Amino acid sequence: MEVKEQLKSLKPYEPGKPIEQVKEQFGLTKVIKLASNENPYGCSDKVKQAIQEELESLAIYPDGCSAELRKQVAKHVGVKENQLIFGNGSDNIIQILSRSLLSEGFNTVMASPSFSQYRHNAVIENAEIREIELVDGRHNLDKMADSIDSKTKIVWLCNPNNPTGVYIREEELINFLNKVPKDVLVVSDEAYYEYVTAEDYPNSVALLDQFPNLLILRTFSKAYGLAALRIGYGIGNEELIRLIEPAREPFNTNRLGQKAAIAALNDQTFIETCKKLNREGLKQYYDFCEQFGLEYFPSQTNFILIDFQKDADELFQQLLEKGFIVRSGKALGFPTSLRITVGTEEENEALIQTLKELLS
């Protein structure tokens, strides 16, 4: 049986290794996973209560329009309800956009290295991919703008960028948007929005009226701690949302996820606490890097990319055997770096001490 030719060049997404698998493989009793940028503090207690209350309704289909969640997110973000589209994680919104706009004969522009699903979905749709190399971990916005032509459909901006953690400043974003033709969609992927502390980070929602070709992605998988329940959303021009809605599968967000997201949204104290603890965790890694003379990118996310000037896969394996799951930079475009999720203070300290032993 033949599949699309372009699928033959793709590999399925490879998530971080499961904890139980690592325990069994290396005979370990304790494993710390700092690979998938999950919230080490879990989720709000309000979320757990909301899920418990919803368990009696598992036989009933979820609300296909996410009506109550839509209402709460619209209020929280400050937009109209018809400016939102919901997905099975923000990855699903990327898929919907790619399916709606990309096809053979057209192209899409993105930074490299960046989040893999922009490229992955463009390949499936057989669109031309124009990848612009990062400069010092940052988007080269001038070169990206120059790469746009009459066949460009989508420009992807990962802000802050994964895997570097570096962000696009508000002035830079506005200057870029002013250069982009109005019929080209610019996607600002803000998966780590809740972790950002930079004062000049864009208020992208406020730019929607001025730039109707801007669409913003956010998620409940990171700071809100709902990665298992897969709720992401897009914020954009209401006409664009109306046009892409038919590409969204029915019931693409589940009942538990919707209820959990509503509860999570109503506990911003939890988010502020996680944000503060995350900055403290990042400082642990900054201090470690400065002590050992290691280069790293200052991060506006809950992860850090550190260059160890060693083969990333080998260092990854050494840590794995000692009970630490991190992300090798080799598959991310940084062959001598590790991307490490910021854990609890104790988890960070345990990993740093192990790294010190390996580096010595």
Salt bridges, closest charged atoms under 4 A:
GLU2 OE1 - LYS8 NZ 3.01
GLU5 OE1 - LYS8 NZ 3.26
GLU20 OE2 - LYS23 NZ 3.77
GLU38 OE2 - LYS33 NZ 3.52
ASP45 OD1 - LYS48 NZ 3.67
GLU54 OE2 - ARG255 NH1 2.76
ASP91 OD1 - ARG230 NH2 3.47
GLU128 OE2 - ARG130 NE 2.91
GLU131 OE2 - ARG119 NE 3.34
ASP142 OD1 - LYS179 NZ 2.87
ASP149 OD2 - ARG130 NH2 2.87
GLU172 OE2 - ARG138 NH2 2.56
GLU172 OE2 - ARG169 NH1 3.44
GLU190 OE1 - ARG218 NH2 2.92
ASP200 OD2 - ARG169 NE 3.34
GLU238 OE2 - LYS80 NZ 3.46
GLU239 OE2 - ARG242 NH2 2.56
GLU245 OE1 - ARG248 NE 2.76
GLU280 OE2 - LYS276 NZ 2.59
ASP287 OD2 - LYS283 NZ 2.91
ASP311 OD2 - LYS330 NZ 2.56
ASP313 OD2 - LYS330 NZ 3.91
